[in-house]
Amino acid sequence: SPYALSIILSSLATGTMLTLASNHWFLAWMGLELNTLAIIPLMTKTHHPRATEAATKYFLMQALASAMILFSSTMNAWFMGEWDITNMSHPISTAALTIGLAMKLGIAPFHLWLPDVLQGLDLLTCLILSTWQKIAPMILMIQINSQLNTNLLIIMAILSTTIGGWGGLNQTHLRKIMAYSSIAHLGWMMLVLCFMPSLTLLNLIIYMVMTMVMFMMFLNMMSTTINKMAMSWLKNPMMAASMMIVLMSLGGLPPTTGFMPKWLIIQEMTKQNMIIITTIITLSSLLSLFFYLRMSYSISLTTSPNISNTFSIWRQNNKNSMILPTTIILSTLMLPITPTLINILN
């Protein structure tokens, strides 16, 4: 029903905006809960056992994370007498809050629910879960960055980039690959959160643009596995070529947009004299780059057997709106404006 869909999407937007605009932990918690409750009907709209299983896992994990956040904020109010978001000064409540927000985002070692949940959903719901649902928890972490435990964030960053790379190596389903890609990108955001939160925000925006482009391409090509993605060149050569470039951008290869946040994060961590940790994170990102290259290989260098003249299909395909070409440009060609962004961040 369009009425139900409009209510659900409005609730999603309201929950995120409530969290972003709130200065009180209880209001922020209410916004996170509204987000969780609004997306569950979208998960179960396809009446399938996998969708029900994904919605159940998501609900249980988000409920546990919300309980941790409410517990940490209540403990901070009990000991410090403050409900203000920026006054999380008690160490135990700060650690519990970090764990709760990490569970909501799917950061390692609290990541096990994310690949299974994405695998059971349709591509449009995966798009919302991988982009919009990460805004509110990440903004909360950016707001309290100066009070977070730096060692805990660095440990989660190293685990996220390593697990995100290793986990995606043996996957053939595109939704699970994008889930492990999300875990790896979140690791980069956690690494620089305590030192330069504006760079974390920039990384989040670029990640959301690139992920949105990939899921819109998957929707356009009706691809859910690597084997189906190998047929992309026969369906739409222009879309397949763009998909290869966006995959390189997700992997962080220059001169694409995805190289920019990794370059700036490596530069910032080098200024902080954290050479060994930066080297570990950079080497672990090569694992993610490997499965992006494998996906590009399946698009460009493999041609499925074909007996019909399918090259005329892409000329008749008018599904593309102006949103997809614009976001493709943003996700691939923003590297030349890096000096301008550095001036803004500083």
URDA-V167529 format. One record per residue. RES is the residue in three letters. PHI is phi in whole degrees, 0 to 359 (999 if undefined). D_LAST is the distance of its C-alpha to the last C-alpha in Angstrom with 2 decimals. Layout:
RES/PHI/D_LAST
RES/PHI/D_LAST
//
This chain:
SER/999/46.99
PRO/295/44.39
TYR/293/44.57
ALA/296/43.77
LEU/296/40.92
SER/294/39.41
ILE/294/39.73
ILE/296/38.13
LEU/293/35.12
SER/295/34.77
SER/294/34.92
LEU/300/32.19
ALA/295/29.89
THR/295/31.02
GLY/299/30.42
THR/294/26.81
MET/295/26.11
LEU/296/27.98
THR/293/25.86
LEU/292/22.57
ALA/270/23.97
SER/277/25.78
ASN/244/25.09
HIS/242/28.23
TRP/296/28.82
PHE/292/32.14
LEU/293/30.80
ALA/298/28.08
TRP/296/30.94
MET/298/33.06
GLY/297/30.47
LEU/296/30.31
GLU/294/34.12
LEU/297/34.44
ASN/300/32.29
THR/296/34.56
LEU/291/37.77
ALA/283/36.84
ILE/274/36.18
ILE/296/39.37
PRO/300/41.70
LEU/294/39.70
MET/291/40.24
THR/262/43.96
LYS/290/44.71
THR/270/46.17
HIS/282/49.19
HIS/219/49.02
PRO/301/49.32
ARG/293/46.06
ALA/294/44.19
THR/295/45.87
GLU/297/45.03
ALA/296/41.34
ALA/295/41.19
THR/295/43.00
LYS/297/40.69
TYR/296/37.60
PHE/297/39.11
LEU/295/40.13
MET/292/36.78
GLN/291/34.85
ALA/294/37.44
LEU/296/37.08
ALA/295/33.27
SER/296/33.62
ALA/296/36.21
MET/295/33.88
ILE/294/31.13
LEU/294/33.76
PHE/296/35.29
SER/293/32.06
SER/292/31.18
THR/293/34.82
MET/296/34.91
ASN/296/31.83
ALA/293/33.54
TRP/292/36.77
PHE/274/35.47
MET/252/32.71
GLY/70/33.96
GLU/230/30.64
TRP/255/30.08
ASP/290/26.52
ILE/296/24.06
THR/277/21.49
ASN/243/24.37
MET/267/25.43
SER/254/26.45
HIS/281/29.65
PRO/295/29.24
ILE/291/31.91
SER/294/30.67
THR/294/27.10
ALA/295/28.57
ALA/295/30.80
LEU/295/28.02
THR/299/25.97
ILE/294/29.16
GLY/297/29.95
LEU/291/26.65
ALA/295/26.92
MET/294/30.43
LYS/294/29.36
LEU/279/26.79
GLY/88/29.16
ILE/276/27.25
ALA/296/29.59
PRO/271/31.94
PHE/253/32.32
HIS/254/32.27
LEU/297/35.99
TRP/282/36.42
LEU/294/33.88
PRO/299/35.81
ASP/293/39.10
VAL/292/37.86
LEU/296/36.30
GLN/294/39.46
GLY/269/41.64
LEU/249/39.81
ASP/282/39.90
LEU/294/37.04
LEU/292/35.87
THR/292/35.67
CYS/299/33.88
LEU/299/31.27
ILE/294/30.75
LEU/293/30.82
SER/274/28.28
THR/240/25.69
TRP/296/26.24
GLN/289/27.57
LYS/268/24.46
ILE/292/22.18
ALA/297/23.56
PRO/298/23.76
MET/291/20.30
ILE/295/18.76
LEU/298/20.92
MET/293/19.65
ILE/292/15.98
GLN/294/17.18
ILE/252/18.98
ASN/301/16.77
SER/288/16.97
GLN/255/20.76
LEU/278/21.47
ASN/282/23.42
THR/296/21.25
ASN/297/24.44
LEU/295/25.66
LEU/294/22.55
ILE/293/22.69
ILE/297/26.41
MET/295/25.99
ALA/294/23.37
ILE/296/25.84
LEU/296/28.72
SER/294/27.07
THR/293/26.18
THR/289/29.61
ILE/292/31.64
GLY/299/29.85
GLY/283/30.84
TRP/294/34.34
GLY/294/35.20
GLY/278/34.64
LEU/292/36.79
ASN/257/40.16
GLN/260/39.43
THR/246/41.06
HIS/272/40.01
LEU/295/36.88
ARG/292/35.93
LYS/290/36.02
ILE/298/34.02
MET/292/31.27
ALA/294/31.50
TYR/291/30.94
SER/297/28.12
SER/298/26.48
ILE/297/27.05
ALA/294/25.48
HIS/294/22.29
LEU/296/22.04
GLY/298/22.36
TRP/296/19.18
MET/293/17.37
MET/294/19.09
LEU/297/18.21
VAL/257/14.45
LEU/298/14.85
CYS/284/15.18
PHE/260/12.38
MET/211/9.40
PRO/296/10.97
SER/296/8.56
LEU/289/9.58
THR/297/13.05
LEU/296/13.05
LEU/298/12.25
ASN/297/15.00
LEU/297/17.27
ILE/296/17.15
ILE/295/17.91
TYR/298/20.57
MET/295/22.15
VAL/296/22.47
MET/294/24.05
THR/292/26.31
MET/298/27.44
VAL/298/28.39
MET/297/30.37
PHE/292/32.31
MET/294/33.08
MET/292/34.45
PHE/299/36.48
LEU/296/37.87
ASN/293/38.73
MET/269/40.45
MET/55/41.95
SER/249/40.88
THR/235/40.75
THR/229/41.66
ILE/295/41.05
ASN/296/44.64
LYS/290/44.12
MET/293/40.89
ALA/294/42.99
MET/276/44.91
SER/297/41.86
TRP/295/42.70
LEU/283/46.12
LYS/280/44.90
ASN/204/42.00
PRO/299/41.01
MET/296/37.98
MET/294/36.63
ALA/295/37.37
ALA/296/35.54
SER/295/32.45
MET/297/32.76
MET/299/32.77
ILE/293/29.51
VAL/293/27.79
LEU/297/29.21
MET/296/27.69
SER/292/24.30
LEU/298/24.84
GLY/285/25.75
GLY/88/22.57
LEU/276/24.40
PRO/288/22.84
PRO/259/22.67
THR/276/22.35
THR/295/19.44
GLY/297/20.01
PHE/286/19.10
MET/299/15.44
PRO/296/14.39
LYS/295/16.81
TRP/298/15.54
LEU/292/11.90
ILE/292/13.50
ILE/298/15.95
GLN/296/13.51
GLU/293/11.67
MET/291/15.21
THR/293/16.54
LYS/297/14.21
GLN/276/15.75
ASN/60/19.17
MET/251/20.29
ILE/290/21.99
ILE/294/25.06
ILE/296/23.46
THR/297/21.10
THR/295/24.29
ILE/297/26.22
ILE/297/23.76
THR/295/23.57
LEU/293/27.38
SER/291/27.98
SER/290/26.04
LEU/295/28.80
LEU/296/31.20
SER/296/29.44
LEU/299/29.35
PHE/297/33.11
PHE/283/34.08
TYR/293/31.87
LEU/295/33.75
ARG/295/36.99
MET/294/36.34
SER/296/35.63
TYR/297/38.83
SER/293/40.84
ILE/283/39.73
SER/265/40.28
LEU/252/42.89
THR/235/45.27
THR/236/47.57
SER/286/49.66
PRO/301/53.36
ASN/210/53.99
ILE/245/57.26
SER/248/56.26
ASN/275/54.47
THR/270/51.18
PHE/290/49.13
SER/275/50.06
ILE/293/48.34
TRP/292/44.80
ARG/288/45.97
GLN/263/47.32
ASN/272/44.33
ASN/248/42.73
LYS/286/40.78
ASN/290/37.37
SER/261/35.55
MET/285/32.64
ILE/294/30.23
LEU/294/30.83
PRO/299/30.39
THR/294/27.16
THR/290/25.66
ILE/297/27.05
ILE/297/25.18
LEU/295/21.86
SER/276/22.54
THR/234/23.51
LEU/238/22.02
MET/267/18.27
LEU/299/17.37
PRO/298/17.48
ILE/267/14.56
THR/303/12.21
PRO/302/10.59
THR/296/10.05
LEU/293/8.54
ILE/296/6.09
ASN/296/5.18
ILE/294/5.49
LEU/293/3.78
ASN/278/0.00
//
